[in-house]
Amino acid sequence: MTVDRWLRLIAGFVVMLSLALGYWVNPYWYLFTGFVGLNLFQSAFTNWCPMMSILRKVGVPDSVVRS
């Protein structure tokens, strides 16, 4: 999987987790949901987010060559 696919997977998981935590634990978790959404929004314009840097450092490829 590529950096973009991992990023979408992790962001989706974190959004769902923070929504569940906001509902069952404490409403302040909704702020984390907003943070993830804001981060995804800015990454659409800058093509950078902190998770992309982390994924690249652990060796996730930017693209996969298909034949």
DSSP file (Angstrom, degrees, kcal/mol; ACC not computed):
  #  RESIDUE AA STRUCTURE BP1 BP2  ACC     N-H-->O    O-->H-N    N-H-->O    O-->H-N    TCO  KAPPA ALPHA  PHI   PSI    X-CA   Y-CA   Z-CA
    1    1 A M              0   0    0      0, 0.0     2,-0.1     0, 0.0    62,-0.1   0.000 360.0 360.0 360.0 150.5    0.0    0.0    0.0
    2    2 A T     >  -     0   0    0     58,-0.1     4,-2.6    60,-0.1     5,-0.2  -0.373 360.0-100.9 -92.5 172.0    1.1    3.5   -0.7
    3    3 A V  H  > S+     0   0    0     58,-1.6     4,-2.7     1,-0.2     5,-0.2   0.907 121.6  52.9 -57.7 -43.8    1.4    6.6    1.6
    4    4 A D  H  > S+     0   0    0     58,-0.4     4,-2.2     1,-0.2    -1,-0.2   0.910 110.7  45.6 -62.1 -42.3   -1.9    8.0    0.3
    5    5 A R  H  > S+     0   0    0      2,-0.2     4,-2.3     1,-0.2    -1,-0.2   0.915 113.8  48.5 -68.8 -41.6   -3.8    4.8    1.0
    6    6 A W  H  X S+     0   0    0     -4,-2.6     4,-2.9     2,-0.2     5,-0.3   0.911 110.1  53.5 -61.7 -41.4   -2.3    4.4    4.4
    7    7 A L  H  X S+     0   0    0     -4,-2.7     4,-2.7    -5,-0.2     5,-0.2   0.927 110.2  45.8 -60.7 -45.7   -3.1    8.0    5.2
    8    8 A R  H  X S+     0   0    0     -4,-2.2     4,-2.3     2,-0.2    -1,-0.2   0.893 113.6  50.2 -64.4 -39.3   -6.8    7.5    4.2
    9    9 A L  H  X S+     0   0    0     -4,-2.3     4,-2.2     2,-0.2    -2,-0.2   0.944 114.5  42.6 -63.6 -48.6   -7.0    4.3    6.2
   10   10 A I  H  X S+     0   0    0     -4,-2.9     4,-2.7     2,-0.2     5,-0.2   0.914 114.7  50.2 -66.2 -43.5   -5.5    5.8    9.4
   11   11 A A  H  X S+     0   0    0     -4,-2.7     4,-2.4    -5,-0.3    -1,-0.2   0.917 111.4  48.6 -62.8 -43.0   -7.5    9.0    9.1
   12   12 A G  H  X S+     0   0    0     -4,-2.3     4,-2.3    -5,-0.2    -1,-0.2   0.911 112.7  48.1 -62.5 -42.2  -10.8    7.1    8.7
   13   13 A F  H  X S+     0   0    0     -4,-2.2     4,-2.7    -5,-0.2    -2,-0.2   0.924 112.3  48.4 -63.9 -44.5  -10.0    4.9   11.6
   14   14 A V  H  X S+     0   0    0     -4,-2.7     4,-2.8     2,-0.2     5,-0.2   0.888 111.1  50.9 -65.8 -38.7   -9.1    7.9   13.8
   15   15 A V  H  X S+     0   0    0     -4,-2.4     4,-2.1    -5,-0.2    -1,-0.2   0.947 113.2  44.7 -62.8 -47.7  -12.2    9.8   12.8
   16   16 A M  H  X S+     0   0    0     -4,-2.3     4,-2.1     1,-0.2    -2,-0.2   0.913 115.1  48.6 -63.5 -42.2  -14.4    6.8   13.7
   17   17 A L  H  X S+     0   0    0     -4,-2.7     4,-2.7     1,-0.2    -2,-0.2   0.924 112.1  47.6 -63.6 -45.2  -12.6    6.1   16.9
   18   18 A S  H  X S+     0   0    0     -4,-2.8     4,-2.2     1,-0.2    -1,-0.2   0.841 110.3  52.7 -69.6 -31.0  -12.8    9.8   18.1
   19   19 A L  H  X S+     0   0    0     -4,-2.1     4,-1.8    -5,-0.2    -1,-0.2   0.922 111.4  46.6 -65.6 -42.9  -16.5    9.9   17.2
   20   20 A A  H  X S+     0   0    0     -4,-2.1     4,-2.8     2,-0.2     5,-0.3   0.920 113.4  48.5 -64.4 -43.4  -17.1    6.8   19.3
   21   21 A L  H  X>S+     0   0    0     -4,-2.7     4,-2.5     1,-0.2     5,-2.0   0.878 110.2  52.6 -64.8 -36.7  -15.0    8.2   22.2
   22   22 A G  H  <5S+     0   0    0     -4,-2.2    -1,-0.2     3,-0.2    -2,-0.2   0.863 114.0  42.9 -65.0 -35.7  -16.9   11.5   21.9
   23   23 A Y  H  <5S+     0   0    0     -4,-1.8    -2,-0.2    -5,-0.1    -1,-0.2   0.924 128.4  24.9 -75.8 -45.9  -20.2    9.7   22.2
   24   24 A W  H  <5S+     0   0    0     -4,-2.8    -3,-0.2    -5,-0.1    -2,-0.2   0.709 133.0  23.6 -97.2 -21.7  -19.4    7.2   24.9
   25   25 A V  T  <5S-     0   0    0     -4,-2.5    -3,-0.2    -5,-0.3    -4,-0.1   0.835 122.6 -22.0-110.5 -64.0  -16.6    8.8   26.9
   26   26 A N    > < -     0   0    0     -5,-2.0     3,-2.0     1,-0.1    -1,-0.2  -0.960  45.3-131.7-157.0 131.8  -16.3   12.6   26.7
   27   27 A P  T >  S+     0   0    0      0, 0.0     3,-1.9     0, 0.0     4,-0.3   0.692  98.7  79.0 -61.3 -17.8  -17.6   15.1   24.1
   28   28 A Y  T >> S+     0   0    0      1,-0.3     3,-1.4     2,-0.2     4,-0.6   0.716  76.4  75.0 -63.5 -18.2  -14.2   16.8   24.0
   29   29 A W  H X> S+     0   0    0     -3,-2.0     4,-1.4     1,-0.3     3,-0.6   0.750  80.0  71.9 -63.9 -22.7  -13.1   13.9   21.7
   30   30 A Y  H <> S+     0   0    0     -3,-1.9     4,-2.1     1,-0.2    -1,-0.3   0.794  87.8  62.9 -63.4 -26.5  -15.1   15.7   19.0
   31   31 A L  H <> S+     0   0    0     -3,-1.4     4,-2.1    -4,-0.3    -1,-0.2   0.874 100.2  52.1 -63.5 -36.7  -12.3   18.3   18.9
   32   32 A F  H <X S+     0   0    0     -3,-0.6     4,-2.3    -4,-0.6    -1,-0.2   0.883 106.2  53.8 -66.6 -37.9   -9.9   15.6   17.9
   33   33 A T  H  X S+     0   0    0     -4,-1.4     4,-2.2     1,-0.2    -2,-0.2   0.924 109.6  48.3 -59.6 -44.5  -12.3   14.6   15.1
   34   34 A G  H  X S+     0   0    0     -4,-2.1     4,-2.7     1,-0.2    -2,-0.2   0.873 108.4  54.3 -63.5 -37.9  -12.2   18.3   13.9
   35   35 A F  H  X S+     0   0    0     -4,-2.1     4,-2.4     2,-0.2    -2,-0.2   0.919 109.1  47.6 -62.1 -44.5   -8.4   18.4   14.1
   36   36 A V  H  X S+     0   0    0     -4,-2.3     4,-2.3     2,-0.2    -2,-0.2   0.920 113.0  48.8 -63.7 -43.5   -8.1   15.3   11.8
   37   37 A G  H  X S+     0   0    0     -4,-2.2     4,-2.2     2,-0.2    -2,-0.2   0.911 111.7  48.6 -62.4 -42.8  -10.6   16.9    9.4
   38   38 A L  H  X S+     0   0    0     -4,-2.7     4,-2.4     2,-0.2    -1,-0.2   0.887 110.5  51.8 -64.1 -39.3   -8.8   20.2    9.4
   39   39 A N  H  X S+     0   0    0     -4,-2.4     4,-1.9     2,-0.2    -2,-0.2   0.906 110.3  48.0 -64.1 -42.3   -5.5   18.4    8.8
   40   40 A L  H  X S+     0   0    0     -4,-2.3     4,-1.1     2,-0.2    -2,-0.2   0.891 110.4  53.5 -64.5 -38.9   -6.9   16.5    5.8
   41   41 A F  H >X S+     0   0    0     -4,-2.2     4,-0.6     1,-0.2     3,-0.6   0.939 111.4  43.5 -61.6 -48.7   -8.3   19.7    4.5
   42   42 A Q  H >X S+     0   0    0     -4,-2.4     4,-2.1     1,-0.2     3,-0.8   0.837 107.9  59.7 -69.2 -30.6   -5.0   21.5    4.6
   43   43 A S  H 3X S+     0   0    0     -4,-1.9     4,-2.0     1,-0.2    -1,-0.2   0.760  94.9  64.6 -69.5 -22.2   -3.2   18.5    3.1
   44   44 A A  H << S+     0   0    0     -4,-1.1    -1,-0.2    -3,-0.6    -2,-0.2   0.829 112.6  34.3 -65.7 -30.6   -5.3   18.7    0.0
   45   45 A F  H << S+     0   0    0     -3,-0.8    -2,-0.2    -4,-0.6    -1,-0.2   0.793 129.6  32.2 -93.0 -32.5   -3.8   22.1   -0.7
   46   46 A T  H  < S-     0   0    0     -4,-2.1    -3,-0.2     2,-0.2    -2,-0.2   0.605  90.1-135.5-102.2 -13.7   -0.2   21.5    0.5
   47   47 A N  S  < S+     0   0    0     -4,-2.0     2,-0.3    -5,-0.3    -4,-0.1   0.837  73.5 100.4  57.2  34.9    0.2   17.8   -0.2
   48   48 A W        +     0   0    0     -6,-0.2    -2,-0.2    -5,-0.1    -1,-0.2  -0.990  37.2 156.9-147.6 139.0    1.8   17.4    3.3
   49   49 A C    >>  -     0   0    0     -2,-0.3     4,-1.4    -3,-0.1     3,-0.8  -0.961  50.4-107.8-151.9 157.9    0.6   16.3    6.7
   50   50 A P  H 3> S+     0   0    0      0, 0.0     4,-1.9     0, 0.0     5,-0.2   0.856 116.5  56.8 -56.6 -37.9    2.5   14.9    9.7
   51   51 A M  H 3> S+     0   0    0      1,-0.2     4,-2.7     2,-0.2     5,-0.2   0.856 101.7  56.8 -64.9 -33.6    1.3   11.4    9.2
   52   52 A M  H <> S+     0   0    0     -3,-0.8     4,-2.2     1,-0.2    -1,-0.2   0.909 106.9  49.2 -62.8 -40.9    2.7   11.3    5.6
   53   53 A S  H  X S+     0   0    0     -4,-1.4     4,-1.9     2,-0.2    -2,-0.2   0.908 111.8  48.6 -63.8 -42.0    6.1   12.2    7.0
   54   54 A I  H  X S+     0   0    0     -4,-1.9     4,-1.5     2,-0.2    -2,-0.2   0.927 111.0  49.9 -63.9 -45.4    5.9    9.4    9.6
   55   55 A L  H  <>S+     0   0    0     -4,-2.7     5,-2.4     1,-0.2     4,-0.2   0.890 110.3  50.1 -63.0 -39.4    4.8    6.9    7.0
   56   56 A R  H ><5S+     0   0    0     -4,-2.2     3,-1.2     1,-0.2    -1,-0.2   0.886 107.3  54.9 -65.6 -37.7    7.7    7.8    4.7
   57   57 A K  H 3<5S+     0   0    0     -4,-1.9    -1,-0.2     1,-0.3    -2,-0.2   0.819 106.0  51.4 -66.1 -30.2   10.2    7.4    7.6
   58   58 A V  T 3<5S-     0   0    0     -4,-1.5    -1,-0.3    -5,-0.1    -2,-0.2   0.425 126.7 -99.7 -88.6   3.2    9.0    3.9    8.4
   59   59 A G  T < 5 +     0   0    0     -3,-1.2    -3,-0.2     1,-0.3    -2,-0.1   0.635  65.1 155.0  98.1  14.5    9.5    3.0    4.7
   60   60 A V      < -     0   0    0     -5,-2.4    -1,-0.3     1,-0.1   -58,-0.1  -0.624  45.7-118.6 -75.1 129.8    6.0    3.1    3.1
   61   61 A P        -     0   0    0      0, 0.0   -58,-1.6     0, 0.0     3,-0.1  -0.352   5.4-138.8 -72.2 149.4    6.4    3.8   -0.6
   62   62 A D  S    S+     0   0    0    -60,-0.2   -58,-0.4     1,-0.2     2,-0.3   0.849  84.5   3.2 -72.3 -35.5    5.0    6.9   -2.2
   63   63 A S        -     0   0    0    -61,-0.1     2,-0.5   -60,-0.1    -1,-0.2  -0.976  64.9-133.1-148.9 160.7    3.8    5.0   -5.3
   64   64 A V        -     0   0    0     -2,-0.3     2,-0.6    -3,-0.1   -62,-0.1  -0.972  20.1-135.2-119.1 128.7    3.6    1.5   -6.6
   65   65 A V        -     0   0    0     -2,-0.5     2,-0.4     2,-0.0    -2,-0.0  -0.728  23.3-162.2 -84.2 123.6    4.6    0.7  -10.2
   66   66 A R              0   0    0     -2,-0.6    -2,-0.0     1,-0.1     0, 0.0  -0.872 360.0 360.0-108.6 139.4    2.1   -1.6  -11.8
   67   67 A S              0   0    0     -2,-0.4    -1,-0.1     0, 0.0    -2,-0.0   0.416 360.0 360.0-111.9 360.0    2.8   -3.6  -14.9
